Amino acid sequence: MDIIFKTDGLQKEFNTKKLLVRRHGQKRGKIIDRRLSQLRAAAVLDDLRNLPGRCHELRGDRAGQLSLDLDHPYRLIFKPTDNPPPIRPDGGIDWTRISAVTILGVEDTHG
């Protein structure tokens, strides 16, 4: 899967382990790095359904974005790069047709 970053600064942070650890700490930095590797290894977003940790579509004002578990309560937030993303007949994102994502950041989506 292709990974694009929302900003150049985010791309630098996520691709430089020292910056990643400085910003997020050793534990979360390691998890973020592993999640990025998993995203890169996936052919399509649907490949993530079988990995440990929850990956799901967000709702409400965040509809169209997805959340991938890191360490509780933090999530890696991203969206399909295609605009508009491929949609299933039921209105959800068609994960089998997503081969590129844009990383938006790391957040606590519950707080």
MOPAC internal coordinates of N, CA, C and O (Angstrom, degrees):
PM7 1SCF
backbone

  N    0.0000 0     0.00 0     0.00 0    0    0    0
  C    1.4366 1     0.00 0     0.00 0    1    0    0
  C    1.5293 1   108.42 1     0.00 0    2    1    0
  O    1.2310 1   121.42 1   -37.51 1    3    2    1
  N    1.3087 1   114.88 1   142.49 1    3    2    1
  C    1.4601 1   120.16 1   175.80 1    5    3    2
  C    1.5165 1   109.14 1   -83.52 1    6    5    3
  O    1.2310 1   120.69 1   -40.37 1    7    6    5
  N    1.3293 1   116.29 1   139.63 1    7    6    5
  C    1.4621 1   121.92 1   178.78 1    9    7    6
  C    1.5230 1   108.55 1  -120.18 1   10    9    7
  O    1.2310 1   121.54 1   -53.59 1   11   10    9
  N    1.3187 1   114.65 1   126.41 1   11   10    9
  C    1.4604 1   122.76 1   176.15 1   13   11   10
  C    1.5255 1   105.84 1  -117.76 1   14   13   11
  O    1.2310 1   120.29 1   -29.11 1   15   14   13
  N    1.3050 1   117.05 1   150.89 1   15   14   13
  C    1.4634 1   121.04 1   179.72 1   17   15   14
  C    1.5229 1   109.66 1  -112.76 1   18   17   15
  O    1.2310 1   121.19 1   -34.76 1   19   18   17
  N    1.3237 1   115.32 1   145.24 1   19   18   17
  C    1.4624 1   121.63 1  -177.74 1   21   19   18
  C    1.5276 1   111.41 1   -57.95 1   22   21   19
  O    1.2310 1   120.36 1   141.30 1   23   22   21
  N    1.3491 1   116.92 1   -38.70 1   23   22   21
  C    1.4617 1   121.11 1  -179.67 1   25   23   22
  C    1.5258 1   109.74 1  -133.95 1   26   25   23
  O    1.2310 1   121.02 1   -19.20 1   27   26   25
  N    1.3259 1   115.65 1   160.80 1   27   26   25
  C    1.4637 1   120.53 1   175.39 1   29   27   26
  C    1.5294 1   110.65 1   -64.10 1   30   29   27
  O    1.2310 1   120.67 1   143.56 1   31   30   29
  N    1.3496 1   116.32 1   -36.44 1   31   30   29
  C    1.4589 1   120.48 1   179.27 1   33   31   30
  C    1.5200 1   111.68 1   -63.60 1   34   33   31
  O    1.2310 1   120.49 1   139.14 1   35   34   33
  N    1.3085 1   116.67 1   -40.86 1   35   34   33
  C    1.4635 1   121.39 1   177.80 1   37   35   34
  C    1.5290 1   110.52 1   -65.43 1   38   37   35
  O    1.2310 1   120.45 1   139.88 1   39   38   37
  N    1.3165 1   116.75 1   -40.12 1   39   38   37
  C    1.4593 1   120.78 1   178.12 1   41   39   38
  C    1.5337 1   110.39 1   -61.97 1   42   41   39
  O    1.2310 1   120.60 1   135.52 1   43   42   41
  N    1.3177 1   116.46 1   -44.48 1   43   42   41
  C    1.4656 1   120.30 1   179.55 1   45   43   42
  C    1.5221 1   110.58 1   -63.80 1   46   45   43
  O    1.2310 1   120.28 1   135.16 1   47   46   45
  N    1.3367 1   117.06 1   -44.84 1   47   46   45
  C    1.4641 1   121.81 1   179.99 1   49   47   46
  C    1.5238 1   111.43 1   -60.09 1   50   49   47
  O    1.2310 1   120.20 1   133.62 1   51   50   49
  N    1.3181 1   117.22 1   -46.38 1   51   50   49
  C    1.4582 1   121.26 1  -174.98 1   53   51   50
  C    1.5270 1   113.06 1   -77.07 1   54   53   51
  O    1.2310 1   119.99 1   162.57 1   55   54   53
  N    1.3129 1   117.63 1   -17.43 1   55   54   53
  C    1.4605 1   120.83 1   179.90 1   57   55   54
  C    1.5233 1   113.45 1  -105.72 1   58   57   55
  O    1.2310 1   120.30 1  -173.83 1   59   58   57
  N    1.3410 1   117.04 1     6.17 1   59   58   57
  C    1.4574 1   122.38 1   176.32 1   61   59   58
  C    1.5202 1   107.13 1  -123.53 1   62   61   59
  O    1.2310 1   120.56 1   -73.80 1   63   62   61
  N    1.3337 1   116.54 1   106.20 1   63   62   61
  C    1.4677 1   120.08 1  -173.91 1   65   63   62
  C    1.5254 1   112.75 1   -56.29 1   66   65   63
  O    1.2310 1   120.02 1   142.26 1   67   66   65
  N    1.3097 1   117.57 1   -37.74 1   67   66   65
  C    1.4594 1   120.49 1  -179.81 1   69   67   66
  C    1.5300 1   111.05 1   -62.47 1   70   69   67
  O    1.2310 1   120.36 1   136.00 1   71   70   69
  N    1.3302 1   116.92 1   -44.00 1   71   70   69
  C    1.4716 1   121.07 1   177.99 1   73   71   70
  C    1.5246 1   111.00 1   -67.41 1   74   73   71
  O    1.2310 1   120.85 1   140.84 1   75   74   73
  N    1.3200 1   115.97 1   -39.16 1   75   74   73
  C    1.4589 1   120.76 1   179.86 1   77   75   74
  C    1.5288 1   111.00 1   -61.68 1   78   77   75
  O    1.2310 1   120.51 1   135.16 1   79   78   77
  N    1.3256 1   116.63 1   -44.84 1   79   78   77
  C    1.4668 1   121.08 1   178.72 1   81   79   78
  C    1.5222 1   110.97 1   -68.50 1   82   81   79
  O    1.2310 1   119.89 1   140.52 1   83   82   81
  N    1.3257 1   117.82 1   -39.48 1   83   82   81
  C    1.4682 1   121.09 1   179.18 1   85   83   82
  C    1.5281 1   110.63 1   -61.83 1   86   85   83
  O    1.2310 1   120.30 1   138.95 1   87   86   85
  N    1.3135 1   117.04 1   -41.05 1   87   86   85
  C    1.4714 1   121.88 1  -176.56 1   89   87   86
  C    1.5323 1   112.71 1   -78.94 1   90   89   87
  O    1.2310 1   120.13 1   142.72 1   91   90   89
  N    1.3392 1   117.35 1   -37.28 1   91   90   89
  C    1.4670 1   120.55 1  -170.19 1   93   91   90
  C    1.5274 1   114.20 1  -118.42 1   94   93   91
  O    1.2310 1   119.76 1   173.92 1   95   94   93
  N    1.3107 1   118.06 1    -6.08 1   95   94   93
  C    1.4551 1   120.91 1  -177.21 1   97   95   94
  C    1.5228 1   111.32 1    87.82 1   98   97   95
  O    1.2310 1   121.18 1   -16.76 1   99   98   97
  N    1.3240 1   115.34 1   163.24 1   99   98   97
  C    1.4678 1   121.64 1  -175.16 1  101   99   98
  C    1.5336 1   112.05 1   -60.41 1  102  101   99
  O    1.2310 1   120.57 1   130.28 1  103  102  101
  N    1.3274 1   116.52 1   -49.72 1  103  102  101
  C    1.4699 1   120.65 1  -175.24 1  105  103  102
  C    1.5307 1   111.67 1   -63.96 1  106  105  103
  O    1.2310 1   120.23 1   124.79 1  107  106  105
  N    1.3236 1   117.17 1   -55.21 1  107  106  105
  C    1.4662 1   120.36 1  -177.81 1  109  107  106
  C    1.5246 1   110.86 1   -66.16 1  110  109  107
  O    1.2310 1   119.94 1   142.49 1  111  110  109
  N    1.3224 1   117.73 1   -37.51 1  111  110  109
  C    1.4625 1   120.80 1   178.03 1  113  111  110
  C    1.5172 1   111.59 1   -58.52 1  114  113  111
  O    1.2310 1   120.93 1   138.33 1  115  114  113
  N    1.3234 1   115.83 1   -41.67 1  115  114  113
  C    1.4677 1   120.31 1   178.86 1  117  115  114
  C    1.5298 1   111.16 1   -66.03 1  118  117  115
  O    1.2310 1   120.61 1   140.13 1  119  118  117
  N    1.3333 1   116.44 1   -39.87 1  119  118  117
  C    1.4672 1   120.47 1   179.26 1  121  119  118
  C    1.5293 1   110.43 1   -67.43 1  122  121  119
  O    1.2310 1   120.06 1   137.52 1  123  122  121
  N    1.3344 1   117.48 1   -42.48 1  123  122  121
  C    1.4656 1   120.77 1   178.33 1  125  123  122
  C    1.5249 1   109.66 1   -60.04 1  126  125  123
  O    1.2310 1   120.48 1   134.75 1  127  126  125
  N    1.3248 1   116.69 1   -45.25 1  127  126  125
  C    1.4606 1   120.81 1   179.59 1  129  127  126
  C    1.5307 1   110.77 1   -59.63 1  130  129  127
  O    1.2310 1   120.36 1   138.30 1  131  130  129
  N    1.3358 1   116.91 1   -41.70 1  131  130  129
  C    1.4721 1   121.05 1   178.99 1  133  131  130
  C    1.5288 1   110.21 1   -65.68 1  134  133  131
  O    1.2310 1   120.34 1   137.70 1  135  134  133
  N    1.3322 1   116.96 1   -42.30 1  135  134  133
  C    1.4736 1   120.40 1   179.57 1  137  135  134
  C    1.5335 1   111.29 1   -63.36 1  138  137  135
  O    1.2310 1   120.12 1   139.56 1  139  138  137
  N    1.3199 1   117.38 1   -40.44 1  139  138  137
  C    1.4645 1   120.00 1   176.91 1  141  139  138
  C    1.5245 1   110.86 1   -63.03 1  142  141  139
  O    1.2310 1   120.37 1   140.45 1  143  142  141
  N    1.3245 1   116.90 1   -39.55 1  143  142  141
  C    1.4729 1   120.81 1   177.01 1  145  143  142
  C    1.5266 1   110.73 1   -62.97 1  146  145  143
  O    1.2310 1   120.67 1   139.10 1  147  146  145
  N    1.3322 1   116.33 1   -40.90 1  147  146  145
  C    1.4657 1   120.34 1   178.40 1  149  147  146
  C    1.5263 1   111.07 1   -64.85 1  150  149  147
  O    1.2310 1   120.42 1   138.16 1  151  150  149
  N    1.3152 1   116.81 1   -41.84 1  151  150  149
  C    1.4613 1   120.07 1   177.11 1  153  151  150
  C    1.5274 1   111.04 1   -62.41 1  154  153  151
  O    1.2310 1   120.61 1   134.92 1  155  154  153
  N    1.3274 1   116.43 1   -45.08 1  155  154  153
  C    1.4738 1   119.85 1   179.83 1  157  155  154
  C    1.5208 1   112.04 1   -62.54 1  158  157  155
  O    1.2310 1   120.10 1   144.71 1  159  158  157
  N    1.3290 1   117.41 1   -35.29 1  159  158  157
  C    1.4645 1   122.02 1  -177.81 1  161  159  158
  C    1.5280 1   112.67 1   -76.48 1  162  161  159
  O    1.2310 1   119.81 1   158.62 1  163  162  161
  N    1.3121 1   117.97 1   -21.38 1  163  162  161
  C    1.4648 1   121.61 1  -177.78 1  165  163  162
  C    1.5271 1   110.23 1   -75.69 1  166  165  163
  O    1.2310 1   121.01 1   -40.87 1  167  166  165
  N    1.3234 1   115.68 1   139.13 1  167  166  165
  C    1.4678 1   119.59 1   174.44 1  169  167  166
  C    1.5269 1   109.70 1   -75.53 1  170  169  167
  O    1.2310 1   121.07 1   137.30 1  171  170  169
  N    1.3318 1   115.57 1   -42.70 1  171  170  169
  C    1.4670 1   122.42 1   178.17 1  173  171  170
  C    1.5209 1   108.25 1  -138.22 1  174  173  171
  O    1.2310 1   120.71 1   -17.27 1  175  174  173
  N    1.3169 1   116.26 1   162.73 1  175  174  173
  C    1.4579 1   121.71 1  -177.39 1  177  175  174
  C    1.5252 1   112.24 1   -57.96 1  178  177  175
  O    1.2310 1   120.03 1   147.35 1  179  178  177
  N    1.3121 1   117.55 1   -32.65 1  179  178  177
  C    1.4628 1   121.62 1  -178.92 1  181  179  178
  C    1.5341 1   111.61 1   -59.14 1  182  181  179
  O    1.2310 1   119.52 1   155.82 1  183  182  181
  N    1.3215 1   118.52 1   -24.18 1  183  182  181
  C    1.4689 1   121.88 1   178.42 1  185  183  182
  C    1.5254 1   111.94 1   -62.91 1  186  185  183
  O    1.2310 1   119.58 1   158.86 1  187  186  185
  N    1.3200 1   118.41 1   -21.14 1  187  186  185
  C    1.4694 1   121.65 1  -179.20 1  189  187  186
  C    1.5221 1   112.83 1   -78.29 1  190  189  187
  O    1.2310 1   119.97 1   165.24 1  191  190  189
  N    1.3091 1   117.66 1   -14.76 1  191  190  189
  C    1.4735 1   120.75 1  -177.97 1  193  191  190
  C    1.5257 1   112.72 1   -60.32 1  194  193  191
  O    1.2310 1   119.73 1   152.29 1  195  194  193
  N    1.3138 1   118.13 1   -27.71 1  195  194  193
  C    1.4689 1   121.59 1  -176.31 1  197  195  194
  C    1.5215 1   113.82 1   -96.14 1  198  197  195
  O    1.2310 1   120.05 1  -178.47 1  199  198  197
  N    1.3123 1   117.50 1     1.53 1  199  198  197
  C    1.4577 1   120.54 1   179.46 1  201  199  198
  C    1.5265 1   110.36 1   -87.45 1  202  201  199
  O    1.2310 1   119.94 1   -26.97 1  203  202  201
  N    1.3365 1   117.72 1   153.03 1  203  202  201
  C    1.4720 1   119.39 1   174.39 1  205  203  202
  C    1.5282 1   110.47 1   -62.04 1  206  205  203
  O    1.2310 1   120.82 1   -33.09 1  207  206  205
  N    1.3187 1   116.03 1   146.91 1  207  206  205
  C    1.4587 1   120.58 1  -178.17 1  209  207  206
  C    1.5092 1   109.85 1    94.88 1  210  209  207
  O    1.2310 1   121.26 1   -31.72 1  211  210  209
  N    1.2786 1   115.20 1   148.28 1  211  210  209
  C    1.4593 1   120.76 1  -173.91 1  213  211  210
  C    1.5201 1   111.70 1   -90.30 1  214  213  211
  O    1.2310 1   120.94 1   -46.73 1  215  214  213
  N    1.3092 1   115.80 1   133.27 1  215  214  213
  C    1.4536 1   122.87 1   171.41 1  217  215  214
  C    1.5208 1   105.72 1  -123.58 1  218  217  215
  O    1.2310 1   120.48 1   -56.64 1  219  218  217
  N    1.3324 1   116.68 1   123.36 1  219  218  217
  C    1.4582 1   118.36 1  -177.18 1  221  219  218
  C    1.5255 1   111.58 1  -150.24 1  222  221  219
  O    1.2310 1   121.87 1   -19.14 1  223  222  221
  N    1.3288 1   114.03 1   160.86 1  223  222  221
  C    1.4538 1   121.07 1   177.40 1  225  223  222
  C    1.5216 1   109.50 1   -78.44 1  226  225  223
  O    1.2310 1   121.13 1   -38.97 1  227  226  225
  N    1.3150 1   115.45 1   141.03 1  227  226  225
  C    1.4593 1   120.85 1   176.64 1  229  227  226
  C    1.5205 1   109.31 1   -87.97 1  230  229  227
  O    1.2310 1   120.95 1   -16.72 1  231  230  229
  N    1.3235 1   115.79 1   163.28 1  231  230  229
  C    1.4645 1   121.49 1  -176.07 1  233  231  230
  C    1.5178 1   111.50 1  -121.76 1  234  233  231
  O    1.2310 1   121.50 1     0.26 1  235  234  233
  N    1.3213 1   114.74 1  -179.74 1  235  234  233
  C    1.4594 1   121.20 1   176.01 1  237  235  234
  C    1.5098 1   111.98 1    64.35 1  238  237  235
  O    1.2310 1   120.80 1    47.38 1  239  238  237
  N    1.3446 1   116.09 1  -132.62 1  239  238  237
  C    1.4657 1   120.25 1  -177.95 1  241  239  238
  C    1.5255 1   112.10 1   -71.30 1  242  241  239
  O    1.2310 1   120.24 1   174.01 1  243  242  241
  N    1.3354 1   117.15 1    -5.99 1  243  242  241
  C    1.4658 1   121.21 1   177.93 1  245  243  242
  C    1.5224 1   111.83 1  -107.42 1  246  245  243
  O    1.2310 1   120.14 1  -166.88 1  247  246  245
  N    1.3241 1   117.34 1    13.12 1  247  246  245
  C    1.4661 1   121.78 1   178.00 1  249  247  246
  C    1.5296 1   108.91 1   -54.81 1  250  249  247
  O    1.2310 1   120.79 1   -41.48 1  251  250  249
  N    1.3240 1   116.09 1   138.52 1  251  250  249
  C    1.4586 1   121.41 1  -177.49 1  253  251  250
  C    1.5177 1   112.86 1    95.50 1  254  253  251
  O    1.2310 1   120.42 1   169.27 1  255  254  253
  N    1.3442 1   116.81 1   -10.73 1  255  254  253
  C    1.4576 1   122.02 1   176.37 1  257  255  254
  C    1.5241 1   109.25 1  -103.83 1  258  257  255
  O    1.2310 1   121.13 1   -21.04 1  259  258  257
  N    1.3125 1   115.44 1   158.96 1  259  258  257
  C    1.4554 1   121.27 1   177.86 1  261  259  258
  C    1.5122 1   110.05 1  -125.80 1  262  261  259
  O    1.2310 1   121.52 1   -21.48 1  263  262  261
  N    1.3203 1   114.70 1   158.52 1  263  262  261
  C    1.4576 1   122.55 1  -177.30 1  265  263  262
  C    1.5253 1   108.20 1  -128.26 1  266  265  263
  O    1.2310 1   120.62 1   -47.16 1  267  266  265
  N    1.3263 1   116.42 1   132.84 1  267  266  265
  C    1.4592 1   122.80 1   178.07 1  269  267  266
  C    1.5215 1   108.03 1  -121.86 1  270  269  267
  O    1.2310 1   120.39 1   -56.87 1  271  270  269
  N    1.3356 1   116.86 1   123.13 1  271  270  269
  C    1.4607 1   121.56 1  -177.20 1  273  271  270
  C    1.5249 1   112.71 1   -54.97 1  274  273  271
  O    1.2310 1   121.56 1   -42.50 1  275  274  273
  N    1.3286 1   114.61 1   137.50 1  275  274  273
  C    1.4665 1   122.51 1   168.80 1  277  275  274
  C    1.5215 1   105.06 1  -115.79 1  278  277  275
  O    1.2310 1   119.83 1    60.44 1  279  278  277
  N    1.3258 1   117.94 1  -119.56 1  279  278  277
  C    1.4714 1   121.09 1   171.96 1  281  279  278
  C    1.5258 1   107.06 1  -103.16 1  282  281  279
  O    1.2310 1   120.59 1   -45.17 1  283  282  281
  N    1.3165 1   116.48 1   134.83 1  283  282  281
  C    1.4647 1   121.56 1  -173.99 1  285  283  282
  C    1.5216 1   111.16 1   -55.47 1  286  285  283
  O    1.2310 1   118.88 1   -48.36 1  287  286  285
  N    1.2991 1   119.75 1   131.64 1  287  286  285
  C    1.4614 1   130.29 1     5.72 1  289  287  286
  C    1.5249 1   113.58 1  -100.51 1  290  289  287
  O    1.2310 1   119.56 1  -160.23 1  291  290  289
  N    1.3101 1   118.44 1    19.77 1  291  290  289
  C    1.4625 1   121.39 1  -173.16 1  293  291  290
  C    1.5184 1   112.44 1   -86.26 1  294  293  291
  O    1.2310 1   121.96 1   -34.66 1  295  294  293
  N    1.3401 1   113.86 1   145.34 1  295  294  293
  C    1.4602 1   122.27 1  -178.09 1  297  295  294
  C    1.5242 1   109.67 1  -134.75 1  298  297  295
  O    1.2310 1   121.23 1   -31.68 1  299  298  297
  N    1.3213 1   115.25 1   148.32 1  299  298  297
  C    1.4542 1   122.19 1   170.48 1  301  299  298
  C    1.5284 1   105.80 1   -86.51 1  302  301  299
  O    1.2310 1   120.54 1   -59.73 1  303  302  301
  N    1.3279 1   116.58 1   120.27 1  303  302  301
  C    1.4571 1   121.87 1  -176.63 1  305  303  302
  C    1.5317 1   108.79 1  -103.11 1  306  305  303
  O    1.2310 1   121.11 1   -49.41 1  307  306  305
  N    1.3345 1   115.49 1   130.59 1  307  306  305
  C    1.4560 1   120.41 1   179.73 1  309  307  306
  C    1.5216 1   109.80 1  -149.72 1  310  309  307
  O    1.2310 1   120.93 1    -8.08 1  311  310  309
  N    1.3163 1   115.82 1   171.92 1  311  310  309
  C    1.4552 1   121.10 1   177.77 1  313  311  310
  C    1.5158 1   108.74 1  -142.89 1  314  313  311
  O    1.2310 1   120.34 1   -22.71 1  315  314  313
  N    1.3227 1   116.95 1   157.29 1  315  314  313
  C    1.4627 1   118.98 1   173.93 1  317  315  314
  C    1.5306 1   109.06 1   -61.40 1  318  317  315
  O    1.2310 1   120.47 1   -39.06 1  319  318  317
  N    1.3094 1   116.70 1   140.94 1  319  318  317
  C    1.4567 1   120.56 1  -179.43 1  321  319  318
  C    1.5268 1   111.17 1   -71.55 1  322  321  319
  O    1.2310 1   120.38 1   145.29 1  323  322  321
  N    1.3368 1   116.88 1   -34.71 1  323  322  321
  C    1.4587 1   120.15 1   178.14 1  325  323  322
  C    1.5197 1   110.02 1   -59.83 1  326  325  323
  O    1.2310 1   120.84 1   -44.79 1  327  326  325
  N    1.3322 1   115.99 1   135.21 1  327  326  325
  C    1.4609 1   120.30 1   178.81 1  329  327  326
  C    1.5175 1   108.50 1  -131.02 1  330  329  327
  O    1.2310 1   119.36 1   -72.81 1  331  330  329
  N    1.3237 1   118.82 1   107.19 1  331  330  329
  C    1.4648 1   127.20 1     3.34 1  333  331  330
  C    1.5262 1   110.89 1   -80.48 1  334  333  331
  O    1.2310 1   120.92 1   -23.63 1  335  334  333
  N    1.3432 1   115.85 1   156.37 1  335  334  333
  C    1.4601 1   118.97 1   178.48 1  337  335  334
  C    1.5267 1   110.78 1   -72.91 1  338  337  335
  O    1.2310 1   120.29 1   -23.33 1  339  338  337
  N    1.3314 1   117.04 1   156.67 1  339  338  337
  C    1.4668 1   119.30 1   175.63 1  341  339  338
  C    1.5347 1   109.78 1   -63.25 1  342  341  339
  O    1.2310 1   120.64 1   -44.60 1  343  342  341
  N    1.3174 1   116.38 1   135.40 1  343  342  341
  C    1.4593 1   122.19 1  -174.99 1  345  343  342
  C    1.5356 1   109.67 1  -118.25 1  346  345  343
  O    1.2310 1   121.15 1   -39.63 1  347  346  345
  N    1.3238 1   115.40 1   140.37 1  347  346  345
  C    1.4694 1   122.06 1   174.24 1  349  347  346
  C    1.5335 1   108.97 1   -77.89 1  350  349  347
  O    1.2310 1   119.73 1   -16.44 1  351  350  349
  N    1.3264 1   118.13 1   163.56 1  351  350  349
  C    1.4700 1   120.82 1   177.60 1  353  351  350
  C    1.5334 1   113.77 1   -57.05 1  354  353  351
  O    1.2310 1   120.07 1   151.17 1  355  354  353
  N    1.3555 1   117.47 1   -28.83 1  355  354  353
  C    1.4699 1   119.95 1  -179.70 1  357  355  354
  C    1.5270 1   112.62 1   -81.61 1  358  357  355
  O    1.2310 1   120.06 1   178.75 1  359  358  357
  N    1.3343 1   117.49 1    -1.25 1  359  358  357
  C    1.4600 1   121.39 1   176.74 1  361  359  358
  C    1.5148 1   115.30 1   100.04 1  362  361  359
  O    1.2310 1   119.68 1   167.99 1  363  362  361
  N    1.3299 1   118.22 1   -12.01 1  363  362  361
  C    1.4646 1   121.79 1   178.28 1  365  363  362
  C    1.5194 1   111.69 1   -79.64 1  366  365  363
  O    1.2310 1   120.81 1   -12.95 1  367  366  365
  N    1.3049 1   116.05 1   167.05 1  367  366  365
  C    1.4681 1   121.77 1   177.52 1  369  367  366
  C    1.5253 1   108.68 1   -70.50 1  370  369  367
  O    1.2310 1   120.50 1   -43.90 1  371  370  369
  N    1.3240 1   116.64 1   136.10 1  371  370  369
  C    1.4692 1   121.82 1   177.57 1  373  371  370
  C    1.5229 1   109.20 1   -83.29 1  374  373  371
  O    1.2310 1   120.91 1   -85.49 1  375  374  373
  N    1.3251 1   115.86 1    94.51 1  375  374  373
  C    1.4713 1   122.63 1  -175.37 1  377  375  374
  C    1.5275 1   112.01 1   -62.51 1  378  377  375
  O    1.2310 1   119.74 1   155.85 1  379  378  377
  N    1.3110 1   118.11 1   -24.15 1  379  378  377
  C    1.4676 1   121.00 1  -178.07 1  381  379  378
  C    1.5229 1   112.00 1   -74.95 1  382  381  379
  O    1.2310 1   119.99 1   169.43 1  383  382  381
  N    1.3265 1   117.62 1   -10.57 1  383  382  381
  C    1.4651 1   121.47 1  -178.27 1  385  383  382
  C    1.5251 1   113.12 1  -115.49 1  386  385  383
  O    1.2310 1   120.08 1  -171.90 1  387  386  385
  N    1.3282 1   117.45 1     8.10 1  387  386  385
  C    1.4702 1   121.53 1   179.13 1  389  387  386
  C    1.5241 1   108.89 1   -96.43 1  390  389  387
  O    1.2310 1   120.60 1   -66.46 1  391  390  389
  N    1.3295 1   116.45 1   113.54 1  391  390  389
  C    1.4688 1   120.46 1   179.55 1  393  391  390
  C    1.5304 1   112.06 1  -120.75 1  394  393  391
  O    1.2310 1   120.69 1  -172.95 1  395  394  393
  N    1.3294 1   116.29 1     7.05 1  395  394  393
  C    1.4686 1   121.42 1   176.68 1  397  395  394
  C    1.5246 1   108.34 1  -149.47 1  398  397  395
  O    1.2310 1   121.04 1   -43.54 1  399  398  397
  N    1.3361 1   115.62 1   136.46 1  399  398  397
  C    1.4678 1   120.96 1   179.07 1  401  399  398
  C    1.5229 1   109.93 1  -130.22 1  402  401  399
  O    1.2310 1   121.44 1   -24.13 1  403  402  401
  N    1.3263 1   114.85 1   155.87 1  403  402  401
  C    1.4587 1   122.25 1   175.61 1  405  403  402
  C    1.5219 1   107.85 1  -112.29 1  406  405  403
  O    1.2310 1   120.38 1   -60.36 1  407  406  405
  N    1.3226 1   116.88 1   119.64 1  407  406  405
  C    1.4595 1   122.19 1   178.74 1  409  407  406
  C    1.5255 1   108.45 1   -77.11 1  410  409  407
  O    1.2310 1   121.01 1   -52.66 1  411  410  409
  N    1.3435 1   115.68 1   127.34 1  411  410  409
  C    1.4512 1   121.56 1  -179.23 1  413  411  410
  C    1.5204 1   112.92 1   -99.96 1  414  413  411
  O    1.2310 1   120.27 1   153.16 1  415  414  413
  N    1.3464 1   117.10 1   -26.84 1  415  414  413
  C    1.4589 1   120.24 1   178.73 1  417  415  414
  C    1.5149 1   112.41 1   148.82 1  418  417  415
  O    1.2310 1   121.59 1     9.75 1  419  418  417
  N    1.3364 1   114.56 1  -170.25 1  419  418  417
  C    1.4626 1   123.74 1   177.13 1  421  419  418
  C    1.5062 1   107.20 1  -117.29 1  422  421  419
  O    1.2310 1   120.77 1   -50.06 1  423  422  421
  N    1.3365 1   116.13 1   129.94 1  423  422  421
  C    1.4634 1   119.82 1  -177.05 1  425  423  422
  C    1.5139 1   110.94 1  -146.74 1  426  425  423
  O    1.2310 1   121.93 1   -19.45 1  427  426  425
  N    1.3298 1   113.91 1   160.55 1  427  426  425
  C    1.4671 1   122.08 1   165.39 1  429  427  426
  C    1.5206 1   103.96 1   -95.74 1  430  429  427
  O    1.2310 1   119.89 1   -79.29 1  431  430  429
  N    1.3238 1   117.81 1   100.71 1  431  430  429
  C    1.4615 1   121.35 1  -175.42 1  433  431  430
  C    1.5120 1   113.27 1   -75.55 1  434  433  431
  O    1.2310 1   120.16 1   174.45 1  435  434  433
  N    1.3299 1   117.30 1    -5.55 1  435  434  433
  C    1.4613 1   120.93 1  -178.77 1  437  435  434
  C    1.5290 1   112.77 1  -102.85 1  438  437  435
  O    1.2310 1   120.10 1   174.56 1  439  438  437
  N    1.3079 1   117.41 1    -5.44 1  439  438  437
  C    1.4601 1   118.85 1  -174.01 1  441  439  438
  C    1.4312 1   114.53 1  -123.30 1  442  441  439
  O    1.2310 1   120.10 1   180.00 1  443  442  441

